[in-house]
Amino acid sequence: MNLPVTFEEKMRGLLGGEMDAYLACYEEPRYYGLRVNTNKISVEEFRKICPFELRQIPWIENGFYYDGERLSPAKHPYYFAGLYYLQEPSAMTPANRLPVEPGDKVLDVCAAPGGKATELGARLCGKGLLVANDISSSRAKGLLKNIEVFGIGNVAVLCEEPGRLEGCFPEFFDKILIDAPCSGEGMFRKDKKMVKAWEEHGPEYFSNIQKSIVTQAAGMLKKGGMMLYSTCTFDSRENEEIIANLRKEYPEFRILDIRPYEGFCPGIPTTALPSDGDLRKTVRIFPHKMKGEGHYLALLQKGEGIPKRNDGTNEKRKNSPSRIPEAAKPFFEDITWELEAGRLELRGERLFYMPDGLSDVRGIRFLRTGLLLGELKKNRFEPSQALAMCLKREEYAHSINFSADDPRVLRYLKGETLDIGDLEESGGKSWQLVCVDGFPLGWGKSSGGVLKNKYLPGWRLC
């Protein structure tokens, strides 16, 4: 592969005697990764039912390599059930090393397409709040779908500039992840098109953007909260110098140790802050040392110092019904969930269940706040695709269960009407939670041995 001369010169200065090993890795095949959704299934249970040959990614507990040249996991019904996400192995590291706990308020600043946001949301286990943001509304739509497939309902999906978020969420979040836009040097081996993009917009262009995002995120982090910054590039101007700049501006931030792995390399002190030995606690990932692409990570904790701004999120939520609307009551009698009335929100005909702790976000562009439960149409209730993905089979009274090798599963995913006369169905003419091996895929309506397909049209297989 022909690399830009200036890039090669920079890497020789960075790697020294390891440069030949680095160049040699370009002749090796790329690595493909699969990350298990532990919000839906344990790693142990997934391995029992997984139809693919997998090899453990040694530094990611729920991550595995698969043969991407031979296998197509994105076409298997388990993918549509949200049991796993396909992600480059090194890219799994940032969300894995940010210590998210159930109940946290978590922000993913640059979240699309959702690889890191889905892992953060899964680790919340339905408690707390995930705010997933991407400045591009088109990319945010893909982000929303991936979050809904994963069954994450305690979420707000936004499409805003981080600077506008800062004014709405001052010192609000317990954990923040910034997978910053970058020059992408660490992905040259995986995607040759990244080289041309680098030649158009290199490290200097991105470093100014990164400095702005990091300082804006700093104002949204609670005192004592943790922030993980990551890129997929090698340039110090986008990595260590961003962290050094933040610490010069806000000395209350300290760099924390990242849970180690033998292939991790220490960060490099910079001319921006040469005395800061803590920069060696940050992590560099090189593709000639690990079975993954290039990455950089820095984990920080905030102390005292950033003044609290006016909080625009404390207004009482409007349009909150005191109870489930009458037209929806018959449906929710068949669900074992106990919905808190104060968290229900009716917007026109659409009924939402809001995450605990999320207040008014008016003035911010968003695609979704809360879990869309369904729509009220002419005094009847139609449950949403997002609700189906959040449910477990045992939490709803009526379900149809197919085995993964049943050809009707793919027909269902294509939106076809199905003959289900041979299957056990309950509830007569009613909404059925359609499952594959016990894991929900979506809704259908049954009558006389026929299932009318209600799988969301925008998600259907072509």
Backbone hydrogen bonds, N-H to C=O, Kabsch-Sander energy under -0.5 kcal/mol:
donor,donor_aa,acceptor,acceptor_aa,energy
3,L,1,M,-0.7
8,E,4,P,-2.4
9,E,5,V,-2.5
10,K,6,T,-1.9
11,M,7,F,-2.5
12,R,8,E,-2.2
13,G,9,E,-1.8
14,L,10,K,-1.6
15,L,11,M,-3.1
16,G,12,R,-2.3
18,E,15,L,-1.9
19,M,16,G,-1.7
22,Y,18,E,-2.2
23,L,19,M,-2.7
24,A,20,D,-2.1
25,C,21,A,-1.1
25,C,22,Y,-0.6
26,Y,23,L,-1.3
27,E,24,A,-1.8
28,E,25,C,-1.2
32,Y,66,Y,-0.6
34,L,64,F,-2.7
35,R,85,Y,-3.2
36,V,34,L,-0.5
36,V,62,N,-2.8
37,N,83,L,-2.5
38,T,36,V,-1.2
40,K,37,N,-1.9
41,I,37,N,-1.9
46,F,42,S,-2.5
47,R,43,V,-2.3
48,K,44,E,-1.2
49,I,45,E,-1.3
50,C,46,F,-2.0
54,L,52,F,-0.5
55,R,65,Y,-1.7
57,I,63,G,-2.5
60,I,57,I,-1.9
63,G,60,I,-1.6
64,F,34,L,-2.3
65,Y,55,R,-3.7
66,Y,32,Y,-1.5
68,G,66,Y,-1.3
70,R,67,D,-1.0
71,L,67,D,-2.8
75,K,72,S,-2.0
76,H,73,P,-1.3
79,Y,76,H,-1.6
80,F,76,H,-1.0
81,A,77,P,-1.4
82,G,79,Y,-1.2
83,L,78,Y,-2.3
85,Y,35,R,-2.3
87,Q,33,G,-1.7
87,Q,85,Y,-0.6
91,A,88,E,-0.6
92,M,88,E,-0.7
92,M,89,P,-1.3
93,T,90,S,-1.7
96,N,92,M,-1.4
97,R,93,T,-2.2
98,L,94,P,-0.9
100,V,98,L,-2.4
103,G,127,K,-1.5
104,D,101,E,-2.2
106,V,104,D,-0.6
106,V,129,L,-3.2
107,L,175,K,-2.1
108,D,131,V,-2.7
109,V,107,L,-0.6
109,V,177,L,-2.3
111,A,108,D,-0.5
111,A,133,N,-3.5
114,G,111,A,-1.2
118,T,114,G,-2.7
119,E,115,G,-0.7
120,L,116,K,-2.4
121,G,117,A,-2.8
122,A,118,T,-2.1
123,R,119,E,-1.9
124,L,120,L,-0.8
124,L,121,G,-0.7
125,C,121,G,-0.6
125,C,122,A,-1.0
126,G,121,G,-0.6
127,K,124,L,-1.8
129,L,104,D,-2.4
130,L,154,N,-2.1
131,V,106,V,-3.1
131,V,129,L,-0.5
132,A,130,L,-0.6
132,A,156,A,-2.6
133,N,108,D,-2.7
133,N,131,V,-0.5
134,D,158,L,-1.7
137,S,135,I,-0.6
140,A,136,S,-2.2
141,K,137,S,-1.2
142,G,138,S,-1.0
143,L,139,R,-2.0
144,L,140,A,-2.5
145,K,141,K,-1.9
146,N,142,G,-2.2
147,I,143,L,-2.2
148,E,144,L,-2.5
149,V,145,K,-2.8
150,F,146,N,-1.6
151,G,148,E,-1.5
152,I,147,I,-1.9
153,G,151,G,-0.7
155,V,153,G,-2.0
156,A,130,L,-2.1
157,V,368,R,-3.2
158,L,132,A,-2.5
158,L,156,A,-0.6
159,C,365,R,-2.3
164,R,161,E,-1.3
165,L,161,E,-1.4
166,E,162,P,-1.9
167,G,163,G,-0.8
168,C,164,R,-0.7
168,C,165,L,-0.9
169,F,165,L,-2.2
171,E,219,G,-2.7
172,F,169,F,-1.1
172,F,220,M,-1.2
173,F,220,M,-2.7
174,D,105,K,-2.2
175,K,105,K,-1.8
176,I,226,M,-2.0
177,L,107,L,-3.0
178,I,228,L,-3.0
179,D,177,L,-0.5
180,A,178,I,-1.2
180,A,230,S,-1.9
186,G,232,C,-2.3
187,M,184,G,-1.9
188,F,185,E,-1.3
191,D,187,M,-2.9
194,M,191,D,-1.8
195,V,192,K,-1.3
196,K,192,K,-0.6
197,A,193,K,-1.7
198,W,194,M,-2.2
199,E,195,V,-1.9
200,E,196,K,-1.3
201,H,197,A,-2.7
205,Y,202,G,-0.6
206,F,202,G,-1.5
207,S,203,P,-2.6
208,N,204,E,-1.0
209,I,205,Y,-0.8
210,Q,206,F,-2.7
211,K,207,S,-2.3
212,S,208,N,-1.6
213,I,209,I,-2.3
214,V,210,Q,-2.6
215,T,211,K,-2.0
216,Q,212,S,-2.0
217,A,213,I,-2.5
218,A,214,V,-1.9
219,G,215,T,-1.0
219,G,216,Q,-0.5
220,M,217,A,-1.4
221,L,217,A,-0.6
221,L,218,A,-0.8
222,K,173,F,-3.0
224,G,302,K,-3.1
225,G,222,K,-2.2
226,M,174,D,-2.1
227,M,300,L,-2.6
228,L,176,I,-2.6
229,Y,227,M,-0.5
229,Y,298,A,-2.8
230,S,178,I,-2.8
231,T,296,Y,-1.6
238,E,235,D,-1.5
239,N,235,D,-0.7
241,E,236,S,-2.6
242,I,239,N,-0.8
243,I,239,N,-1.5
244,A,240,E,-2.8
245,N,241,E,-2.3
246,L,242,I,-1.9
247,R,243,I,-2.3
248,K,244,A,-1.8
249,E,245,N,-2.0
250,Y,246,L,-3.1
253,F,250,Y,-1.9
254,R,301,Q,-2.3
256,L,299,L,-3.2
258,I,281,K,-0.5
264,F,261,Y,-2.0
265,C,284,R,-2.6
267,G,282,T,-1.7
273,L,270,T,-0.7
276,D,273,L,-2.0
277,G,275,S,-1.6
279,L,276,D,-1.6
280,R,277,G,-2.0
281,K,278,D,-2.5
282,T,279,L,-1.1
283,V,297,L,-2.9
284,R,265,C,-3.2
285,I,295,H,-3.0
286,F,284,R,-0.5
289,K,286,F,-1.7
290,M,286,F,-1.3
292,G,290,M,-1.8
294,G,186,G,-2.0
295,H,285,I,-1.6
296,Y,231,T,-2.1
297,L,283,V,-2.5
298,A,229,Y,-2.2
299,L,256,L,-0.5
300,L,227,M,-3.0
301,Q,254,R,-2.4
302,K,225,G,-2.5
303,G,252,E,-1.0
312,G,167,G,-0.6
312,G,310,N,-0.7
314,N,311,D,-0.5
328,A,325,P,-1.6
329,K,325,P,-1.0
329,K,326,E,-0.7
332,F,328,A,-2.1
333,E,329,K,-1.4
334,D,331,F,-1.7
335,I,332,F,-1.2
336,T,395,E,-2.1
339,L,337,W,-0.7
341,A,339,L,-0.5
343,R,340,E,-1.9
344,L,341,A,-1.5
345,E,352,F,-2.3
346,L,319,N,-2.6
347,R,345,E,-0.6
347,R,350,R,-2.9
348,G,346,L,-0.6
350,R,347,R,-2.3
351,L,374,G,-2.7
352,F,345,E,-3.0
353,Y,371,L,-2.4
354,M,343,R,-3.4
354,M,352,F,-0.5
358,L,355,P,-1.5
359,S,357,G,-0.6
360,D,315,E,-0.8
364,I,361,V,-1.7
367,L,157,V,-2.8
368,R,157,V,-1.6
370,G,155,V,-3.4
371,L,353,Y,-2.7
372,L,370,G,-0.6
373,L,351,L,-2.6
373,L,371,L,-0.7
374,G,351,L,-1.2
375,E,382,E,-2.3
376,L,349,E,-3.0
377,K,375,E,-0.6
377,K,380,R,-3.4
380,R,377,K,-0.7
381,F,327,A,-0.5
382,E,375,E,-2.8
384,S,373,L,-2.1
388,A,384,S,-1.7
389,M,385,Q,-1.9
390,C,386,A,-1.1
390,C,387,L,-0.5
391,L,387,L,-1.4
393,R,438,G,-0.7
395,E,392,K,-2.1
396,Y,393,R,-1.4
397,A,334,D,-2.0
400,I,433,L,-1.9
402,F,400,I,-0.5
402,F,435,C,-2.6
406,D,403,S,-1.9
409,V,406,D,-2.1
410,L,406,D,-0.5
411,R,407,P,-1.5
412,Y,408,R,-2.5
413,L,409,V,-2.3
414,K,410,L,-1.0
415,G,412,Y,-1.7
416,E,411,R,-2.4
418,L,451,L,-2.2
420,I,418,L,-0.6
420,I,449,G,-2.8
421,G,449,G,-0.7
423,L,420,I,-1.8
430,S,428,G,-1.2
430,S,446,S,-0.5
432,Q,444,G,-3.6
433,L,398,H,-2.4
434,V,432,Q,-0.8
434,V,442,G,-2.5
435,C,400,I,-3.1
436,V,439,F,-2.5
437,D,402,F,-3.3
439,F,436,V,-2.0
441,L,434,V,-3.4
442,G,434,V,-1.3
444,G,432,Q,-1.7
445,K,452,K,-2.3
446,S,430,S,-2.1
447,S,450,V,-2.1
450,V,447,S,-1.1
451,L,418,L,-3.2
452,K,445,K,-3.5
452,K,450,V,-0.6
454,K,443,W,-1.7
459,W,456,L,-1.9
460,R,456,L,-0.6
460,R,457,P,-1.2
461,L,413,L,-2.5
